[in-house]
């Protein structure tokens, strides 16, 4: 039997955060950020989970520059687990939107290089998102063939047919100039 080390107040805070994220469109952007900020204020100023949630609230309400600052602080303060992986994806996406696709490629490439056995099931489930956002960043840096190869390679296992063919063609984009 495993022991849950999460305290009751921690579980309650997580429940309230999740409830707020279930219906973000029920709030005006500033009100949503304020609601997340109120929850974050219940934690220490350098609490990585609270910083991440604040970053995500700013990101989802159209303030990517502020989100970048908050994601970076959350990561600097030791954000772990699924939130860490989400923070990397969201940080990279915001950086790309702010005209820094090279940094986005760097972050997502490093994230993609983490061995699967070092990720839990929830973190591993975000691998497709890592690939998708990396493909966008690669396209923004003029690396269209790499972007297409990555996107098609990620798509191949999801198709009901043509999996092997599509995976082969995706790899060929990286080696053959005409994809043949």
C-alpha positions as CSV (number, residue, x, y, z in Angstrom):
1,X,0.0,0.0,0.0
2,X,1.3,3.4,-0.9
3,X,0.9,6.4,1.4
4,X,-0.5,9.6,0.0
5,X,1.8,12.4,1.4
6,X,-0.5,15.1,0.2
7,X,-2.1,16.9,3.1
8,X,-5.8,17.7,3.3
9,X,-5.3,21.5,2.8
10,X,-3.1,20.7,-0.2
11,X,-5.8,18.4,-1.7
12,X,-8.4,21.0,-1.1
13,X,-6.3,23.7,-2.8
14,X,-5.8,21.4,-5.8
15,X,-9.5,20.7,-5.9
16,X,-10.3,24.4,-6.0
17,X,-7.7,25.1,-8.7
18,X,-9.1,22.2,-10.8
19,X,-12.6,23.5,-10.3
20,X,-11.6,27.0,-11.5
21,X,-9.9,25.6,-14.6
22,X,-13.0,23.5,-15.5
23,X,-14.9,26.7,-16.5
24,X,-12.4,29.4,-17.3
25,X,-14.7,31.0,-20.0
26,X,-17.3,31.7,-17.3
27,X,-15.1,34.6,-16.2
28,X,-13.8,37.7,-17.8
29,X,-10.1,37.4,-18.4
30,X,-9.1,39.8,-15.6
31,X,-11.6,38.2,-13.2
32,X,-10.2,34.7,-14.0
33,X,-6.6,36.0,-13.4
34,X,-7.8,37.5,-10.1
35,X,-9.4,34.2,-9.0
36,X,-6.2,32.3,-9.7
37,X,-4.2,35.0,-8.0
38,X,-6.4,34.7,-4.9
39,X,-5.7,30.9,-4.8
40,X,-2.0,31.5,-5.4
41,X,-1.9,34.0,-2.6
42,X,-2.8,31.2,-0.2
43,X,0.6,29.7,-0.9
44,X,4.2,31.0,-0.4
45,X,5.4,33.6,-2.8
46,X,7.9,31.2,-4.3
47,X,5.5,28.2,-4.4
48,X,6.2,26.6,-7.9
49,X,2.6,25.2,-8.3
50,X,1.1,28.6,-7.5
51,X,3.5,30.3,-9.9
52,X,2.7,27.8,-12.6
53,X,-1.1,28.3,-12.2
54,X,-0.6,32.1,-12.3
55,X,1.4,31.7,-15.5
56,X,-1.2,29.5,-17.1
57,X,-3.9,32.0,-16.2
58,X,-2.0,34.8,-17.8
59,X,-1.2,32.6,-20.8
60,X,-4.8,31.5,-21.3
61,X,-6.1,35.1,-21.1
62,X,-3.8,36.6,-23.7
63,X,-0.8,37.8,-21.6
64,X,2.1,35.6,-22.8
65,X,4.9,37.9,-21.7
66,X,3.8,37.8,-18.1
67,X,3.1,34.0,-18.4
68,X,6.7,33.5,-19.6
69,X,8.1,35.3,-16.5
70,X,5.8,33.2,-14.2
71,X,6.6,29.9,-15.9
72,X,10.3,30.6,-15.6
73,X,10.0,31.4,-11.9
74,X,8.0,28.2,-11.3
75,X,10.6,26.1,-13.1
76,X,13.4,27.9,-11.2
77,X,11.7,27.2,-7.9
78,X,11.7,23.4,-8.6
79,X,8.3,22.7,-10.3
80,X,8.1,18.9,-10.7
81,X,5.9,16.3,-12.3
82,X,3.1,16.9,-14.7
83,X,3.1,20.6,-14.0
84,X,6.7,20.9,-14.9
85,X,6.1,19.3,-18.3
86,X,3.1,21.4,-18.9
87,X,5.1,24.5,-17.9
88,X,7.8,23.7,-20.5
89,X,5.3,23.2,-23.2
90,X,3.4,26.3,-22.3
91,X,6.5,28.4,-21.9
92,X,7.8,27.2,-25.2
93,X,4.5,28.1,-26.9
94,X,4.4,31.5,-25.3
95,X,8.0,32.2,-26.4
96,X,7.2,31.2,-29.9
97,X,4.2,33.5,-29.9
98,X,6.4,36.3,-28.7
99,X,8.8,35.8,-31.6
100,X,11.4,33.6,-29.9
101,X,10.9,30.3,-31.8
102,X,14.6,29.3,-31.5
103,X,14.3,29.3,-27.7
104,X,11.0,27.3,-28.1
105,X,12.8,24.7,-30.2
106,X,15.6,24.5,-27.6
107,X,13.2,23.9,-24.7
108,X,11.0,21.4,-26.5
109,X,14.0,19.5,-28.0
110,X,15.4,19.0,-24.5
111,X,12.0,18.0,-23.2
112,X,11.6,15.5,-26.1
113,X,15.0,14.0,-25.2
114,X,13.9,13.0,-21.7
115,X,13.9,9.2,-21.7
116,X,10.4,7.8,-21.4
117,X,11.3,5.7,-18.3
118,X,11.9,9.0,-16.4
119,X,8.4,10.2,-17.0
120,X,5.2,9.0,-15.3
121,X,2.1,8.0,-17.3
122,X,0.6,11.5,-17.2
123,X,3.8,13.2,-18.2
124,X,4.3,10.6,-21.0
125,X,0.8,11.4,-22.2
126,X,1.9,14.9,-23.1
127,X,4.6,13.7,-25.5
128,X,2.3,14.4,-28.4
129,X,1.9,17.9,-27.2
130,X,5.7,18.3,-27.0
131,X,6.0,17.1,-30.6
132,X,3.1,19.3,-31.8
133,X,4.5,22.5,-30.3
134,X,8.0,21.6,-31.4
135,X,6.7,21.2,-35.0
136,X,5.2,24.7,-34.8
137,X,8.4,26.2,-33.5
138,X,10.5,24.3,-36.2
139,X,8.2,25.7,-38.9
140,X,8.7,29.2,-37.5
141,X,12.4,28.8,-37.7
142,X,12.2,27.8,-41.4
143,X,12.7,24.1,-40.7
144,X,9.6,23.0,-42.5
145,X,10.6,19.5,-43.4
146,X,11.6,18.7,-39.8
147,X,8.3,20.2,-38.6
148,X,6.3,18.1,-41.1
149,X,8.3,14.9,-40.3
150,X,7.7,15.4,-36.6
151,X,4.0,16.1,-37.0
152,X,3.4,13.2,-39.3
153,X,5.5,10.9,-37.2
154,X,3.3,11.8,-34.2
155,X,0.1,11.3,-36.2
156,X,1.1,7.9,-37.8
157,X,0.3,5.7,-34.7
158,X,-3.1,7.3,-34.4
159,X,-4.4,6.3,-37.8
160,X,-6.6,3.3,-38.4
161,X,-4.5,2.4,-41.5
162,X,-1.3,3.4,-43.3
163,X,0.7,3.6,-40.0
164,X,3.9,2.1,-41.4
165,X,3.7,4.0,-44.7
166,X,3.2,7.3,-43.0
167,X,5.9,6.7,-40.5
168,X,8.3,5.8,-43.3
169,X,7.4,8.9,-45.3
170,X,7.8,11.1,-42.2
171,X,11.4,9.7,-41.7
172,X,12.1,10.2,-45.4
173,X,11.3,13.9,-45.2
174,X,14.5,14.2,-43.1
175,X,16.7,12.3,-45.6
176,X,15.4,12.6,-49.1
177,X,14.9,16.0,-50.7
178,X,11.8,14.8,-52.5
179,X,10.5,12.5,-49.7
180,X,10.8,9.4,-51.8
